[in-house]
């Protein structure tokens, strides 16, 4: 049995989720670089926004089902 769906809302959520995970992982990687605090002074604010976006994306995806 396939779980593939042609529903446009599902496809949009999948793209949003994959993008959110990639951006979150990239942000976490940048946070591990030495001197990132000096290079990106507002890093903590961006990390919080990226994390909230990922949480909202997951919540929205679970609510959709």
C-alpha positions as CSV (number, residue, x, y, z in Angstrom):
1,X,0.0,0.0,0.0
2,X,1.4,3.4,-1.0
3,X,1.2,6.4,1.2
4,X,1.7,8.8,-1.8
5,X,-0.9,11.6,-1.9
6,X,-1.8,13.9,-4.7
7,X,-3.4,16.3,-2.2
8,X,-1.9,19.8,-2.8
9,X,-2.1,20.7,0.9
10,X,-0.1,17.6,1.8
11,X,2.5,18.3,-0.9
12,X,2.9,21.9,0.3
13,X,3.3,20.7,3.9
14,X,5.9,18.2,2.9
15,X,8.0,20.9,1.1
16,X,7.6,23.2,4.1
17,X,8.7,20.5,6.5
18,X,11.8,19.5,4.4
19,X,12.8,23.1,4.0
20,X,12.3,23.8,7.7
21,X,14.4,20.8,8.7
22,X,17.2,21.8,6.3
23,X,17.2,25.4,7.5
24,X,17.2,24.2,11.2
25,X,20.1,21.9,10.6
26,X,22.1,24.6,8.7
27,X,21.4,27.0,11.5
28,X,22.6,24.5,14.1
29,X,25.7,23.9,12.0
30,X,26.5,27.6,11.8
31,X,26.1,27.8,15.6
32,X,28.9,25.2,16.1
33,X,31.4,27.2,14.1
34,X,34.0,29.0,16.2
35,X,33.4,32.7,16.2
36,X,29.8,32.5,15.0
37,X,28.6,34.8,17.8
38,X,30.9,37.5,16.6
39,X,30.1,36.8,12.9
40,X,26.3,36.7,13.6
41,X,25.4,38.8,16.6
42,X,21.7,38.0,16.4
43,X,22.2,34.3,16.1
44,X,20.1,33.4,19.1
45,X,17.1,35.3,17.7
46,X,17.3,33.6,14.3
47,X,17.7,30.2,16.0
48,X,14.6,30.8,18.0
49,X,12.6,31.9,14.9
50,X,13.8,28.8,12.9
51,X,12.9,26.6,15.9
52,X,9.4,28.1,16.2
53,X,8.9,27.7,12.4
54,X,9.8,24.0,12.7
55,X,7.5,23.5,15.7
56,X,4.6,25.3,13.9
57,X,5.2,23.2,10.8
58,X,5.1,20.0,12.7
59,X,2.0,21.1,14.6
60,X,0.3,22.1,11.4
61,X,1.2,18.8,9.8
62,X,-0.2,16.8,12.7
63,X,-3.4,18.9,12.8
64,X,-4.0,18.3,9.1
65,X,-4.5,14.5,9.4
